[in-house]
């Protein structure tokens, strides 16, 4: 079956989604949708598909859709995901949303609950977990190569001068960080956080978040919007009783360090993936493959449930800083 796809919101990220659907052998980009007519028309002309200017119009047209990416933006990069996602889910269309699931927990909950109620696959573009390096590291953990997991140390930072809201850095960047953390170490039970405003900043552009996991492991995240490109995007270290691994820059380098040996095992550019920009293809391709295989709504990789759990950690970190307390997650 060819997966007939639409993309809602054809800005920078939406255009990446559109390109991947257009080129994937199991998919066909049949529609693009944007409130800005010129954007929709330009994308439709580029990809040879239909242009729409609202989700309602697209659904009313009777066009056959098997999925839609929602790549809208809004406040904190998540303020405009809710309405189009709900419209598509109500119509029975599987949705791949952009992160964050929403910058509001109540909206995220309603999207997840609607997908569950209708038993519709609902996923979010948590693309860091879909890299060949991350998948190799997860295989090591599943095979018991690390032993009992003791801790995770995570760093995620970029240079982003945008100052749209006090919590923009937390809500826009760290859905990725906390999804990686949960992917490797499971659900978080307690959160404590510290923030600071970088030089000349009005927002909380730097953070350290301390985590206690349901399985007893511990960990932390250091995040920043004040880092230069030469610092590297990301580093994730997971430490266990038998060894540890270090994953650098989402996909570029992965090293295993056994606890009782000086021999190490290092990979660079697994699967030919050389930069973060390539992670969109691996993530969206996984979504297409799952839909083609008829995935159950409760077996989706990088699901809306996963995205909502990451967002709850972010809100707990914000509450911790505001109240000076350790916050318990439900």
Backbone torsions as a table, in degrees:
resi	resn	phi	psi	omega
1	UNK	NA	135.0	173.6
2	UNK	-85.7	125.7	-179.8
3	UNK	-78.9	113.8	179.6
4	UNK	-87.7	118.7	-169.4
5	UNK	-120.6	151.9	171.8
6	UNK	-125.6	156.5	173.7
7	UNK	-125.2	124.7	178.0
8	UNK	-102.7	116.8	-175.2
9	UNK	92.2	98.3	-175.4
10	UNK	-112.0	52.3	168.2
11	UNK	-80.1	-151.2	-176.9
12	UNK	-59.9	-50.1	-176.8
13	UNK	-73.4	-41.9	178.1
14	UNK	-59.6	-35.6	178.3
15	UNK	-65.6	-33.2	175.3
16	UNK	-65.1	-45.1	176.4
17	UNK	-56.9	-47.6	-176.9
18	UNK	-60.0	-43.8	-179.3
19	UNK	-61.7	-39.9	-177.9
20	UNK	-70.2	-44.7	175.8
21	UNK	-60.0	-42.5	-177.1
22	UNK	-61.1	-36.4	-174.8
23	UNK	-95.5	-10.5	-175.1
24	UNK	-75.7	134.5	-176.6
25	UNK	-66.1	-19.9	179.9
26	UNK	-103.8	8.0	-176.6
27	UNK	-131.1	161.2	174.1
28	UNK	-139.8	123.8	175.5
29	UNK	-80.3	111.3	-175.3
30	UNK	-105.6	-15.0	-177.3
31	UNK	-156.2	148.0	168.4
32	UNK	-128.0	150.2	-174.8
33	UNK	-141.1	129.3	176.8
34	UNK	-154.5	141.8	177.3
35	UNK	-63.9	-26.1	177.1
36	UNK	-88.6	107.7	-173.4
37	UNK	-54.6	-41.9	-177.2
38	UNK	-62.1	-37.4	178.0
39	UNK	-66.4	-46.7	-179.8
40	UNK	-62.5	-44.3	-178.1
41	UNK	-64.1	-42.0	-179.7
42	UNK	-64.3	-42.6	179.3
43	UNK	-66.9	-40.8	179.5
44	UNK	-62.6	-40.5	178.3
45	UNK	-66.3	-40.8	-178.8
46	UNK	-63.6	-41.0	-172.6
47	UNK	-103.3	-0.7	177.8
48	UNK	67.1	40.2	180.0
49	UNK	-127.5	-176.8	-177.6
50	UNK	-87.4	147.0	177.8
51	UNK	-106.6	137.1	174.1
52	UNK	-132.2	159.0	-174.7
53	UNK	-118.9	5.7	171.1
54	UNK	-160.6	154.5	177.4
55	UNK	-65.0	-39.0	179.0
56	UNK	-57.4	-45.1	179.8
57	UNK	-62.4	-42.0	-179.3
58	UNK	-63.7	-45.1	-179.7
59	UNK	-67.6	-37.3	-178.9
60	UNK	-70.4	-18.5	-177.5
61	UNK	-70.5	-18.9	-177.6
62	UNK	82.6	7.8	179.1
63	UNK	-62.4	139.3	-180.0
64	UNK	-77.9	125.4	179.3
65	UNK	-131.2	136.0	173.3
66	UNK	-105.7	-17.2	176.5
67	UNK	-164.6	161.6	173.0
68	UNK	-144.0	133.8	169.1
69	UNK	-86.8	134.4	174.4
70	UNK	-107.4	103.6	-175.7
71	UNK	-116.9	34.9	173.4
72	UNK	-69.9	178.9	-173.8
73	UNK	-129.8	-102.6	179.5
74	UNK	89.4	-172.8	-178.2
75	UNK	-57.0	133.9	179.2
76	UNK	55.3	29.0	179.5
77	UNK	62.6	9.1	-179.5
78	UNK	-135.5	4.6	-172.7
79	UNK	-75.9	-12.1	-177.3
80	UNK	-118.0	17.0	-179.5
81	UNK	-82.7	-28.7	-166.9
82	UNK	-64.0	-56.8	-172.1
83	UNK	-61.2	-51.6	179.3
84	UNK	-64.5	-35.0	178.5
85	UNK	-64.4	-44.3	179.2
86	UNK	-63.4	-40.6	178.8
87	UNK	-62.2	-43.4	-180.0
88	UNK	-68.1	-44.1	179.0
89	UNK	-64.4	-40.2	176.4
90	UNK	-58.5	-34.1	-179.7
91	UNK	-83.9	1.2	177.8
92	UNK	83.1	19.0	-177.9
93	UNK	-95.2	122.5	173.7
94	UNK	-59.6	136.6	-173.4
95	UNK	-118.3	134.4	165.8
96	UNK	-110.7	106.8	-177.7
97	UNK	-92.8	160.5	171.6
98	UNK	-83.9	159.0	176.0
99	UNK	-85.6	153.0	-8.2
100	UNK	-70.6	159.1	178.2
101	UNK	-51.9	-40.9	171.4
102	UNK	-169.5	157.5	173.3
103	UNK	-86.2	7.0	175.8
104	UNK	-127.8	126.5	-177.9
105	UNK	-61.8	-40.6	-177.3
106	UNK	-62.9	-36.6	176.9
107	UNK	-68.2	-43.5	176.9
108	UNK	-58.4	-41.7	179.5
109	UNK	-63.2	-41.5	-179.1
110	UNK	-66.5	-38.0	177.6
111	UNK	-65.3	-46.9	179.3
112	UNK	-62.5	-43.2	-178.9
113	UNK	-65.5	-39.3	179.1
114	UNK	-65.5	-43.3	177.9
115	UNK	-62.1	-39.4	177.9
116	UNK	-66.3	-44.9	-178.9
117	UNK	-61.2	-40.9	-177.8
118	UNK	-91.6	-4.0	-179.8
119	UNK	56.9	48.7	-179.0
120	UNK	-110.2	133.6	175.0
121	UNK	-59.7	130.9	179.7
122	UNK	-139.4	121.3	-175.7
123	UNK	-130.5	166.7	177.9
124	UNK	-131.7	148.8	-175.6
125	UNK	-76.2	70.4	175.6
126	UNK	-90.4	69.7	-163.2
127	UNK	-73.6	-16.8	-177.7
128	UNK	-64.3	-30.0	-178.0
129	UNK	-78.5	-8.4	-174.6
130	UNK	-98.6	6.9	-179.8
131	UNK	-76.8	151.1	176.5
132	UNK	-55.6	-35.0	179.9
133	UNK	-68.1	-43.2	178.4
134	UNK	-64.6	-39.8	178.7
135	UNK	-65.1	-39.1	177.0
136	UNK	-64.0	-43.9	179.5
137	UNK	-62.4	-40.2	179.2
138	UNK	-65.9	-37.1	176.5
139	UNK	-61.7	-41.6	176.5
140	UNK	-57.8	-43.2	-179.4
141	UNK	-66.5	-44.7	-178.9
142	UNK	-63.6	-30.2	178.7
143	UNK	-81.1	-4.6	179.6
144	UNK	82.1	15.1	-175.2
145	UNK	-67.6	-28.6	177.9
146	UNK	-87.3	-12.7	-173.9
147	UNK	74.6	-150.2	176.8
148	UNK	-69.4	133.1	-179.6
149	UNK	-76.1	126.6	-179.8
150	UNK	-100.1	-46.2	-174.8
151	UNK	-160.2	162.8	173.7
152	UNK	-133.7	134.8	175.6
153	UNK	-118.5	120.6	-173.7
154	UNK	-124.4	138.5	174.0
155	UNK	-130.0	132.0	175.2
156	UNK	-141.8	116.6	179.9
157	UNK	-153.0	145.4	177.3
158	UNK	-143.6	172.8	173.5
159	UNK	-96.8	109.2	178.6
160	UNK	-136.2	107.9	-176.4
161	UNK	-81.5	-0.9	-174.8
162	UNK	-64.6	141.0	-175.1
163	UNK	-130.5	50.5	-171.5
164	UNK	-79.5	-25.1	-179.5
165	UNK	-158.9	158.3	-179.9
166	UNK	-55.8	-31.8	-172.5
167	UNK	-110.3	17.9	-178.0
168	UNK	-56.3	-45.5	-179.9
169	UNK	-58.6	-45.9	-177.5
170	UNK	-66.5	-50.9	-170.9
171	UNK	-78.0	-26.1	-176.7
172	UNK	-91.8	-38.2	-176.2
173	UNK	-90.9	-42.3	-164.2
174	UNK	-87.2	1.3	162.8
175	UNK	-55.7	-37.0	175.4
176	UNK	-63.2	-49.9	-175.4
177	UNK	-59.2	-49.4	-175.1
178	UNK	-73.9	-25.1	173.2
179	UNK	-68.4	-42.5	175.5
180	UNK	-59.2	-44.9	179.7
181	UNK	-59.5	-47.1	179.5
182	UNK	-67.6	-37.2	180.0
183	UNK	-57.1	-40.5	-177.6
184	UNK	-90.1	-32.8	-169.0
185	UNK	-122.0	-2.1	175.6
186	UNK	88.7	-168.5	-173.2
187	UNK	-73.1	147.8	-178.7
188	UNK	-95.0	139.3	-178.4
189	UNK	-105.1	-40.4	-178.0
190	UNK	-134.6	147.3	-176.5
191	UNK	-135.8	135.0	170.4
192	UNK	-134.0	141.3	-172.8
193	UNK	-142.0	151.0	172.8
194	UNK	-129.1	145.4	-178.8
195	UNK	-131.2	157.9	168.2
196	UNK	-150.3	153.9	176.4
197	UNK	-95.1	124.8	179.2
198	UNK	-65.0	169.5	-178.7
199	UNK	-55.4	125.0	179.4
200	UNK	75.9	7.6	-175.0
201	UNK	-91.8	150.9	171.9
202	UNK	-106.3	-14.6	-178.1
203	UNK	-109.3	166.1	176.0
204	UNK	-77.6	90.3	-170.7
205	UNK	-94.4	-3.4	177.9
206	UNK	-135.6	143.5	-179.3
207	UNK	-149.6	151.7	164.4
208	UNK	-128.9	125.6	-177.2
209	UNK	-120.2	126.6	-178.9
210	UNK	-103.0	136.6	-171.1
211	UNK	-128.1	142.3	170.0
212	UNK	-123.6	127.3	-171.9
213	UNK	-96.6	158.7	179.1
214	UNK	-62.1	-27.5	179.8
215	UNK	-86.3	4.4	178.0
216	UNK	93.5	-8.6	177.1
217	UNK	-70.0	163.1	177.9
218	UNK	-126.2	163.3	179.7
219	UNK	-174.4	177.8	177.5
220	UNK	-155.7	158.8	174.1
221	UNK	-122.5	134.0	167.1
222	UNK	-112.6	123.7	-177.0
223	UNK	-133.0	150.7	-179.0
224	UNK	-156.8	147.2	166.9
225	UNK	-103.9	12.5	-176.4
226	UNK	-116.3	22.9	-176.1
227	UNK	-100.3	145.9	176.7
228	UNK	-81.7	161.6	-178.3
229	UNK	-60.8	-30.7	-177.4
230	UNK	-71.4	-11.2	-179.6
231	UNK	-75.0	-20.1	-172.7
232	UNK	88.7	145.9	-176.5
233	UNK	-73.2	-45.8	-163.4
234	UNK	-153.3	143.7	168.4
235	UNK	-142.9	134.0	179.7
236	UNK	-130.8	122.2	178.0
237	UNK	-118.5	124.3	175.7
238	UNK	-116.0	126.4	-173.6
239	UNK	-115.1	130.3	178.1
240	UNK	-128.1	-177.2	-176.9
241	UNK	-71.1	-21.5	-178.3
242	UNK	-110.0	-12.5	-177.9
243	UNK	170.8	-178.0	179.7
244	UNK	-145.1	159.1	170.7
245	UNK	-126.8	156.3	174.6
246	UNK	-126.1	124.2	179.1
247	UNK	-112.4	123.8	-173.7
248	UNK	-115.3	135.5	173.8
249	UNK	54.3	45.3	172.1
250	UNK	69.1	-42.1	-172.2
251	UNK	-148.7	-5.9	-165.7
252	UNK	-85.0	-41.4	-174.9
253	UNK	-138.9	140.3	178.5
254	UNK	-140.5	127.9	-179.6
255	UNK	-131.7	136.3	174.2
256	UNK	-106.0	132.0	179.5
257	UNK	-119.0	106.0	176.9
258	UNK	-67.7	149.2	-176.4
259	UNK	-70.4	-36.4	-171.4
260	UNK	-113.4	28.9	179.1
261	UNK	-151.0	154.6	177.4
262	UNK	-92.6	-4.4	179.0
263	UNK	-76.6	133.3	177.1
264	UNK	-117.3	164.6	-179.3
265	UNK	-130.9	116.5	-172.1
266	UNK	-125.3	137.5	176.2
267	UNK	-127.4	143.5	173.0
268	UNK	-128.8	133.9	174.9
269	UNK	58.4	49.7	177.4
270	UNK	-57.1	139.6	179.2
271	UNK	65.9	12.2	-178.4
272	UNK	80.3	5.1	-179.4
273	UNK	-81.4	123.5	-171.6
274	UNK	-117.6	-8.6	-178.7
275	UNK	-157.2	163.4	-177.0
276	UNK	-60.4	-34.2	-178.3
277	UNK	-58.0	-25.5	-179.3
278	UNK	-78.5	-10.9	-176.0
279	UNK	-70.2	-23.3	178.2
280	UNK	-62.5	-41.2	-178.9
281	UNK	-63.3	-43.7	-179.2
282	UNK	-65.4	-38.2	-178.6
283	UNK	-70.8	-48.5	-177.6
284	UNK	-68.4	-34.5	176.5
285	UNK	-63.4	-39.1	176.7
286	UNK	-61.9	-41.0	177.9
287	UNK	-61.8	-45.8	179.5
288	UNK	-62.1	-44.2	-179.7
289	UNK	-63.4	-39.8	178.6
290	UNK	-65.7	-42.5	178.1
291	UNK	-64.1	-42.0	179.0
292	UNK	-61.5	-33.3	179.3
293	UNK	-84.1	-1.6	179.6
294	UNK	73.9	40.6	-175.8
295	UNK	-55.6	139.8	172.9
296	UNK	-70.8	150.4	-177.7
297	UNK	-59.4	-26.0	-177.1
298	UNK	-96.5	10.7	179.2
299	UNK	-122.1	20.0	-176.2
300	UNK	-75.3	133.8	174.2
301	UNK	-76.8	134.3	-178.7
302	UNK	59.9	53.6	-170.5
303	UNK	-79.4	170.9	172.1
304	UNK	-59.4	-34.0	176.8
305	UNK	-62.2	-44.7	177.7
306	UNK	-60.1	-44.9	-178.8
307	UNK	-64.1	-39.2	179.4
308	UNK	-66.3	-39.1	178.2
309	UNK	-63.3	-39.1	176.8
310	UNK	-64.6	-40.8	-179.6
311	UNK	-66.2	-32.8	177.4
312	UNK	-67.2	-34.6	175.5
313	UNK	-63.8	-42.2	178.5
314	UNK	-60.1	-46.3	-179.9
315	UNK	-65.6	-34.2	176.1
316	UNK	-65.9	-38.2	177.9
317	UNK	-64.4	-42.8	177.9
318	UNK	-61.1	-45.2	-179.2
319	UNK	-65.4	-37.7	178.2
320	UNK	-60.8	-45.8	-179.3
321	UNK	-66.3	-40.4	-178.4
322	UNK	-67.5	-32.6	-174.4
323	UNK	-105.3	-11.7	-177.1
324	UNK	67.5	32.8	-177.0
325	UNK	-128.8	164.7	168.0
326	UNK	-84.1	128.9	-175.3
327	UNK	-103.7	129.9	177.0
328	UNK	-88.3	135.1	173.8
329	UNK	-93.5	141.9	179.1
330	UNK	-68.8	NA	NA
